[in-house]
Amino acid sequence: MPRDRDEPVRLTRIYTRGGDSGETSLGDGARVPKTDPRIEAYGAVDELNSTLGWALVAVPPGELREWLELVQNELFDLGADLSVPPGGERERLRVSPGQVERLERWCDRANERLEPLRSFVLPGGGELAARLHVARAVCRRAERRAVALARAQEASPPALAYLNRLSDLLFILARVANADAGLPEPLWKPGASR
C-alpha cells in the first residue's frame, strides 16, 4: 500500500551499504560518485545546516530563533533542490524567488538596528556572534560549491541566490548578536602587527 504524503517516513535502518563503493544516489535515483559537484553542493548545505544547529543552541527564544529555525527547514528544501538536476518529468521541490526575497527583508529589518559599518568586522565578540560568523563562513563555502555545480552542470538560480543572501543575513545577525549583548564589534586594524 502506498504511503500517504503526510505520513512520516520511518527509517528502520540507517545504513544501506549502497555507498560503500564510493557512489550515492541523487534525488532522482541516478547513481553518481560521491565527489560529483551536485553531491559536493548539497553536502556543503548539510554542513551549513549542522553549523546553524550549533549556533541555535546559543539563541534565546524570539524572532532570531524563529528565523533561523525556518532557515534550517529551508536548507533541507535547498538540499532537495540541489540533489535533482533541473528538468525531468516529475515536479520537484525547488527554492523559490520568494524565499530569497524574505531573506532580503530580514537583512533590511535587522540592519536597521545597527550602526553603519566603518571598517571590516573580525569574526568574534560574544559566543553567539562567533557561532553565527562560523555559519556565515560555511554558508560561503556552500555557495562556492553550488556555483561550481552550476558551472559544471545545471542548478537552480534561486538556490544560488538563497545561499548568497543567507550569508549576508548571517553576517548581519552576528553584528546584531554583539549589539544585543552590549559587546563592541571586533574591528579589523590593517597592519596592526607592524
Backbone as CSV, one residue per row, in Angstrom:
resi,resn,N_x,N_y,N_z,CA_x,CA_y,CA_z,C_x,C_y,C_z
1,MET,0.833,-1.173,0.000,0.000,0.000,0.000,0.887,1.248,0.000
2,PRO,0.635,2.222,-0.911,1.479,3.421,-0.970,1.351,4.262,0.290
3,ARG,2.435,4.963,0.610,2.479,5.808,1.790,1.801,7.144,1.494
4,ASP,0.983,7.614,2.448,0.366,8.930,2.348,1.468,9.977,2.474
5,ARG,1.398,11.047,1.679,2.425,12.094,1.688,2.641,12.704,3.055
6,ASP,1.579,12.815,3.850,1.693,13.434,5.168,2.151,12.457,6.248
7,GLU,2.192,11.196,5.910,2.630,10.185,6.878,4.147,10.268,7.019
8,PRO,4.669,10.271,8.244,6.123,10.381,8.412,6.835,9.140,7.870
9,VAL,8.029,9.381,7.334,8.868,8.283,6.862,9.458,7.599,8.085
10,ARG,9.433,6.303,8.103,10.021,5.551,9.212,11.282,4.860,8.704
11,LEU,12.390,5.259,9.274,13.662,4.648,8.912,13.978,3.578,9.944
12,THR,13.891,2.351,9.528,14.155,1.269,10.471,15.630,0.911,10.492
13,ARG,16.348,1.296,9.449,17.776,1.017,9.385,18.446,2.190,8.690
14,ILE,19.445,2.757,9.296,20.104,3.929,8.744,21.119,3.548,7.675
15,TYR,21.850,2.504,7.870,22.863,2.133,6.870,22.224,1.300,5.765
16,THR,22.760,1.493,4.539,22.233,0.756,3.382,23.320,-0.042,2.666
17,ARG,24.564,0.309,2.896,25.719,-0.267,2.214,25.806,0.162,0.745
18,GLY,24.831,0.955,0.306,24.796,1.380,-1.095,25.927,2.312,-1.481
19,GLY,26.525,2.980,-0.518,27.599,3.922,-0.827,28.989,3.392,-0.556
20,ASP,29.088,2.123,-0.219,30.395,1.557,0.144,31.406,1.604,-0.998
21,SER,30.937,1.662,-2.234,31.848,1.665,-3.378,32.185,3.078,-3.841
22,GLY,31.751,4.099,-3.074,32.089,5.478,-3.427,31.053,6.159,-4.300
23,GLU,29.890,5.547,-4.438,28.805,6.177,-5.190,27.612,6.386,-4.274
24,THR,26.723,7.276,-4.693,25.493,7.524,-3.954,24.401,7.867,-4.944
25,SER,23.181,7.980,-4.458,22.051,8.288,-5.329,21.654,9.748,-5.202
26,LEU,21.323,10.347,-6.341,20.737,11.680,-6.343,19.258,11.564,-6.017
27,GLY,18.585,12.683,-5.880,17.173,12.697,-5.569,16.302,12.064,-6.636
28,ASP,16.817,11.976,-7.868,16.048,11.330,-8.939,16.418,9.861,-9.118
29,GLY,17.266,9.345,-8.228,17.652,7.943,-8.275,18.913,7.648,-9.061
30,ALA,19.438,8.631,-9.801,20.669,8.416,-10.581,21.844,8.169,-9.638
31,ARG,22.716,7.231,-10.007,23.906,6.938,-9.204,25.067,7.776,-9.723
32,VAL,25.781,8.421,-8.789,26.922,9.266,-9.144,28.019,9.062,-8.108
33,PRO,29.274,9.412,-8.478,30.346,9.350,-7.478,30.073,10.340,-6.341
34,LYS,30.542,10.012,-5.151,30.348,10.905,-4.003,31.112,12.217,-4.151
35,THR,31.988,12.299,-5.144,32.722,13.529,-5.420,32.059,14.365,-6.513
36,ASP,30.889,13.961,-6.991,30.157,14.702,-8.014,29.865,16.114,-7.502
37,PRO,29.959,17.137,-8.371,29.686,18.509,-7.911,28.316,18.677,-7.257
38,ARG,27.332,17.910,-7.673,25.997,18.021,-7.073,26.040,17.516,-5.626
39,ILE,26.773,16.423,-5.389,26.906,15.885,-4.032,27.701,16.858,-3.168
40,GLU,28.771,17.415,-3.737,29.567,18.407,-3.004,28.706,19.601,-2.590
41,ALA,27.815,20.048,-3.493,26.991,21.221,-3.201,25.998,20.941,-2.090
42,TYR,25.232,19.858,-2.207,24.243,19.667,-1.145,24.866,19.100,0.114
43,GLY,26.042,18.521,0.020,26.779,18.127,1.225,27.236,19.349,2.014
44,ALA,27.668,20.393,1.301,28.069,21.633,1.972,26.857,22.312,2.615
45,VAL,25.691,22.196,1.989,24.468,22.743,2.580,24.120,21.983,3.864
46,ASP,24.332,20.677,3.862,24.103,19.883,5.074,25.049,20.330,6.189
47,GLU,26.301,20.574,5.843,27.262,21.069,6.835,26.819,22.426,7.381
48,LEU,26.324,23.286,6.505,25.811,24.587,6.932,24.650,24.417,7.903
49,ASN,23.742,23.502,7.593,22.592,23.280,8.456,23.034,22.802,9.841
50,SER,24.035,21.934,9.873,24.554,21.470,11.163,25.186,22.617,11.944
51,THR,25.876,23.492,11.243,26.504,24.642,11.896,25.447,25.595,12.442
52,LEU,24.346,25.755,11.700,23.253,26.585,12.205,22.629,25.969,13.450
53,GLY,22.517,24.638,13.473,22.004,23.967,14.668,22.885,24.252,15.872
54,TRP,24.188,24.279,15.648,25.147,24.593,16.713,24.970,26.046,17.168
55,ALA,24.752,26.949,16.222,24.533,28.349,16.589,23.230,28.503,17.365
56,LEU,22.201,27.770,16.964,20.891,27.893,17.615,20.919,27.515,19.089
57,VAL,21.872,26.711,19.494,21.996,26.347,20.905,22.165,27.603,21.764
58,ALA,22.754,28.645,21.192,23.023,29.874,21.942,21.982,30.967,21.689
59,VAL,20.924,30.668,20.932,19.926,31.687,20.585,18.728,31.573,21.530
60,PRO,18.409,32.664,22.234,17.229,32.623,23.116,15.945,32.627,22.287
61,PRO,14.813,32.269,22.918,13.532,32.329,22.205,13.280,33.749,21.690
62,GLY,12.640,33.841,20.547,12.320,35.140,19.968,12.427,35.099,18.460
63,GLU,12.415,36.278,17.880,12.388,36.405,16.424,13.604,35.768,15.752
64,LEU,14.801,36.021,16.280,16.008,35.460,15.682,15.940,33.941,15.650
65,ARG,15.501,33.325,16.730,15.371,31.864,16.776,14.367,31.400,15.713
66,GLU,13.245,32.092,15.621,12.224,31.713,14.634,12.785,31.795,13.218
67,TRP,13.535,32.852,12.931,14.126,32.999,11.599,15.084,31.841,11.309
68,LEU,15.977,31.570,12.248,16.995,30.541,12.000,16.386,29.142,11.944
69,GLU,15.340,28.894,12.712,14.675,27.588,12.625,14.003,27.416,11.263
70,LEU,13.407,28.487,10.743,12.825,28.417,9.404,13.919,28.198,8.359
71,VAL,15.042,28.903,8.510,16.160,28.728,7.580,16.644,27.282,7.602
72,GLN,16.729,26.670,8.777,17.154,25.267,8.833,16.228,24.388,7.992
73,ASN,14.935,24.593,8.099,13.991,23.818,7.294,14.173,24.114,5.809
74,GLU,14.378,25.380,5.481,14.567,25.739,4.076,15.871,25.201,3.512
75,LEU,16.872,24.998,4.365,18.114,24.391,3.880,17.883,22.942,3.457
76,PHE,16.920,22.255,4.092,16.551,20.926,3.604,15.903,21.043,2.228
77,ASP,15.036,22.064,2.035,14.460,22.311,0.714,15.567,22.568,-0.305
78,LEU,16.548,23.375,0.098,17.659,23.712,-0.787,18.467,22.472,-1.145
79,GLY,18.724,21.610,-0.164,19.430,20.364,-0.444,18.649,19.492,-1.417
80,ALA,17.320,19.436,-1.226,16.482,18.668,-2.153,16.548,19.268,-3.551
81,ASP,16.543,20.587,-3.638,16.643,21.273,-4.921,17.956,20.894,-5.617
82,LEU,19.057,21.010,-4.899,20.367,20.724,-5.495,20.566,19.247,-5.804
83,SER,19.825,18.367,-5.130,20.030,16.926,-5.312,19.405,16.364,-6.585
84,VAL,18.627,17.177,-7.285,17.975,16.718,-8.508,18.248,17.723,-9.618
85,PRO,18.821,17.265,-10.745,19.035,18.193,-11.855,17.716,18.801,-12.322
86,PRO,17.729,20.075,-12.760,16.508,20.687,-13.283,15.968,19.890,-14.472
87,GLY,14.691,20.038,-14.714,14.039,19.312,-15.804,13.452,18.016,-15.283
88,GLY,13.204,17.103,-16.178,12.628,15.835,-15.780,11.117,15.891,-15.825
89,GLU,10.519,14.744,-15.656,9.071,14.619,-15.798,8.326,14.999,-14.524
90,ARG,8.904,14.732,-13.364,8.208,14.984,-12.102,8.493,16.386,-11.592
91,GLU,7.500,16.968,-10.940,7.704,18.242,-10.265,8.556,17.983,-9.026
92,ARG,9.551,18.818,-8.801,10.468,18.652,-7.671,10.403,19.864,-6.759
93,LEU,10.835,19.665,-5.522,10.918,20.753,-4.557,12.051,21.681,-4.986
94,ARG,11.740,22.944,-5.169,12.724,23.941,-5.584,12.635,25.158,-4.686
95,VAL,13.765,25.813,-4.488,13.796,27.082,-3.766,13.125,28.118,-4.662
96,SER,12.327,28.981,-4.060,11.592,29.978,-4.844,12.218,31.364,-4.688
97,PRO,12.011,32.233,-5.659,12.464,33.624,-5.509,11.858,34.286,-4.265
98,GLY,10.647,33.888,-3.873,10.028,34.455,-2.678,10.813,34.161,-1.415
99,GLN,11.442,32.991,-1.344,12.266,32.660,-0.176,13.496,33.558,-0.125
100,VAL,14.068,33.871,-1.287,15.222,34.774,-1.357,14.797,36.178,-0.941
101,GLU,13.631,36.614,-1.422,13.137,37.949,-1.074,12.886,38.078,0.428
102,ARG,12.401,37.008,1.073,12.191,37.054,2.522,13.521,37.266,3.234
103,LEU,14.573,36.586,2.799,15.893,36.795,3.408,16.323,38.256,3.256
104,GLU,16.043,38.848,2.102,16.391,40.257,1.896,15.631,41.158,2.877
105,ARG,14.344,40.879,3.074,13.554,41.681,4.036,14.138,41.538,5.438
106,TRP,14.515,40.313,5.808,15.108,40.106,7.134,16.432,40.857,7.254
107,CYS,17.246,40.836,6.198,18.512,41.584,6.218,18.242,43.060,6.479
108,ASP,17.306,43.626,5.728,16.992,45.053,5.879,16.477,45.350,7.282
109,ARG,15.587,44.506,7.770,14.997,44.725,9.100,16.054,44.659,10.205
110,ALA,16.926,43.654,10.145,17.962,43.510,11.172,19.009,44.612,11.061
111,ASN,19.325,45.011,9.847,20.370,46.009,9.627,19.952,47.394,10.123
112,GLU,18.633,47.658,10.175,18.131,48.952,10.664,18.582,49.228,12.089
113,ARG,18.840,48.188,12.855,19.200,48.338,14.277,20.684,48.624,14.477
114,LEU,21.466,48.571,13.420,22.922,48.634,13.558,23.488,49.967,13.098
115,GLU,24.616,50.319,13.691,25.376,51.469,13.216,25.979,51.118,11.858
116,PRO,26.149,52.118,10.979,26.787,51.828,9.687,28.211,51.298,9.888
117,LEU,28.624,50.431,8.996,29.984,49.884,9.065,30.998,50.946,8.664
118,ARG,32.087,51.035,9.425,33.167,51.949,9.090,34.478,51.199,8.894
119,SER,34.431,49.900,9.127,35.621,49.057,8.998,35.143,47.628,8.788
120,PHE,36.034,46.777,8.328,35.713,45.360,8.261,35.605,44.815,9.688
121,VAL,34.677,43.898,9.865,34.435,43.308,11.179,35.144,41.960,11.248
122,LEU,35.867,41.747,12.335,36.506,40.448,12.548,35.473,39.485,13.143
123,PRO,35.529,38.206,12.790,34.618,37.235,13.403,34.889,37.149,14.902
124,GLY,33.863,37.283,15.702,34.053,37.170,17.143,33.122,38.086,17.897
125,GLY,33.558,38.449,19.085,32.718,39.199,20.007,32.179,38.231,21.031
126,GLY,30.857,38.105,21.098,30.242,37.145,22.007,30.139,35.770,21.380
127,GLU,29.720,34.802,22.199,29.629,33.419,21.731,28.652,33.269,20.563
128,LEU,27.477,33.857,20.668,26.501,33.722,19.591,27.016,34.363,18.311
129,ALA,27.596,35.540,18.417,28.142,36.206,17.230,29.222,35.344,16.580
130,ALA,30.101,34.776,17.394,31.166,33.927,16.848,30.574,32.714,16.124
131,ARG,29.548,32.095,16.700,28.917,30.928,16.062,28.248,31.335,14.744
132,LEU,27.615,32.502,14.733,26.977,32.958,13.502,28.012,33.284,12.433
133,HIS,29.177,33.792,12.836,30.249,34.036,11.864,30.769,32.712,11.284
134,VAL,30.873,31.680,12.102,31.271,30.368,11.576,30.227,29.885,10.562
135,ALA,28.950,30.029,10.915,27.881,29.624,9.992,27.959,30.428,8.694
136,ARG,28.275,31.720,8.794,28.420,32.557,7.596,29.542,32.043,6.699
137,ALA,30.668,31.689,7.295,31.797,31.197,6.509,31.454,29.852,5.848
138,VAL,30.758,28.989,6.567,30.338,27.707,5.999,29.320,27.947,4.879
139,CYS,28.459,28.950,5.057,27.486,29.296,4.020,28.204,29.753,2.751
140,ARG,29.248,30.532,2.896,30.020,30.975,1.723,30.644,29.770,1.007
141,ARG,31.115,28.789,1.772,31.670,27.588,1.145,30.569,26.840,0.387
142,ALA,29.398,26.708,0.998,28.285,26.041,0.324,27.922,26.791,-0.962
143,GLU,27.958,28.106,-0.894,27.679,28.896,-2.097,28.721,28.616,-3.178
144,ARG,30.001,28.558,-2.804,31.043,28.269,-3.798,30.830,26.897,-4.437
145,ARG,30.441,25.908,-3.617,30.177,24.565,-4.156,28.977,24.589,-5.109
146,ALA,27.947,25.356,-4.762,26.768,25.454,-5.620,27.108,26.171,-6.932
147,VAL,27.947,27.193,-6.862,28.379,27.889,-8.078,29.210,26.947,-8.948
148,ALA,30.092,26.165,-8.340,30.878,25.183,-9.100,29.946,24.175,-9.778
149,LEU,28.908,23.746,-9.073,27.924,22.853,-9.669,27.273,23.515,-10.871
150,ALA,26.840,24.771,-10.722,26.158,25.484,-11.804,27.059,25.666,-13.018
151,ARG,28.367,25.740,-12.806,29.293,25.882,-13.932,29.533,24.549,-14.637
152,ALA,29.462,23.448,-13.875,29.725,22.116,-14.441,28.462,21.444,-14.972
153,GLN,27.339,21.717,-14.324,26.070,21.099,-14.686,25.003,22.190,-14.620
154,GLU,23.790,21.809,-14.396,22.730,22.799,-14.281,22.267,22.855,-12.831
155,ALA,21.985,24.068,-12.353,21.488,24.249,-10.991,20.477,25.379,-10.986
156,SER,19.617,25.362,-10.011,18.546,26.346,-9.882,19.105,27.712,-9.485
157,PRO,18.895,28.763,-10.284,19.380,30.095,-9.904,18.866,30.576,-8.544
158,PRO,17.585,30.349,-8.172,17.170,30.793,-6.831,17.935,30.090,-5.706
159,ALA,18.368,28.848,-5.927,19.147,28.152,-4.898,20.474,28.871,-4.660
160,LEU,21.111,29.321,-5.745,22.380,30.047,-5.611,22.148,31.393,-4.920
161,ALA,21.083,32.090,-5.319,20.780,33.387,-4.714,20.458,33.233,-3.227
162,TYR,19.763,32.145,-2.870,19.409,31.912,-1.468,20.676,31.843,-0.608
163,LEU,21.668,31.098,-1.062,22.910,30.972,-0.285,23.633,32.306,-0.187
164,ASN,23.631,33.063,-1.268,24.292,34.367,-1.249,23.615,35.288,-0.234
165,ARG,22.297,35.350,-0.259,21.565,36.204,0.655,21.673,35.716,2.091
166,LEU,21.671,34.393,2.287,21.764,33.850,3.641,23.099,34.217,4.281
167,SER,24.180,34.190,3.523,25.468,34.570,4.119,25.448,36.035,4.556
168,ASP,24.780,36.893,3.772,24.630,38.293,4.186,23.830,38.390,5.486
169,LEU,22.726,37.640,5.546,21.897,37.664,6.753,22.691,37.194,7.964
170,LEU,23.460,36.133,7.825,24.226,35.616,8.962,25.262,36.632,9.441
171,PHE,25.872,37.362,8.509,26.807,38.417,8.892,26.093,39.496,9.705
172,ILE,24.949,39.938,9.200,24.182,40.979,9.897,23.739,40.487,11.268
173,LEU,23.259,39.243,11.338,22.795,38.715,12.623,23.937,38.556,13.626
174,ALA,25.141,38.283,13.154,26.291,38.233,14.065,26.536,39.618,14.661
175,ARG,26.391,40.643,13.838,26.544,42.007,14.344,25.437,42.336,15.341
176,VAL,24.214,41.928,15.027,23.083,42.153,15.935,23.328,41.441,17.267
177,ALA,23.854,40.222,17.214,24.101,39.460,18.446,25.068,40.212,19.354
178,ASN,26.121,40.783,18.776,27.055,41.562,19.595,26.395,42.821,20.138
179,ALA,25.599,43.491,19.305,24.917,44.709,19.754,23.950,44.388,20.889
180,ASP,23.182,43.312,20.730,22.221,42.928,21.769,22.903,42.550,23.077
181,ALA,24.115,42.009,22.976,24.854,41.622,24.179,25.638,42.792,24.760
182,GLY,25.574,43.951,24.107,26.307,45.124,24.588,27.807,44.998,24.397
183,LEU,28.212,44.199,23.419,29.636,43.969,23.169,30.111,44.784,21.979
184,PRO,31.312,45.349,22.070,31.850,46.060,20.907,32.200,45.052,19.802
185,GLU,32.070,45.506,18.572,32.445,44.637,17.462,33.960,44.617,17.320
186,PRO,34.539,43.428,17.146,35.976,43.393,16.874,36.214,43.921,15.454
187,LEU,36.972,44.977,15.333,37.205,45.584,14.021,38.601,45.289,13.510
188,TRP,38.715,45.149,12.218,39.991,44.908,11.572,40.840,46.172,11.686
189,LYS,42.101,45.981,12.126,43.060,47.063,12.192,44.168,46.726,11.205
190,PRO,44.107,47.271,10.003,45.111,46.934,8.985,46.527,47.195,9.489
191,GLY,47.390,46.216,9.274,48.787,46.361,9.663,49.004,46.419,11.162
192,ALA,48.083,45.895,11.953,48.167,46.010,13.417,49.394,45.333,13.994
193,SER,49.972,44.368,13.296,51.129,43.654,13.854,52.444,44.314,13.490
194,ARG,52.404,45.400,12.757,53.665,46.056,12.349,54.219,46.902,13.451
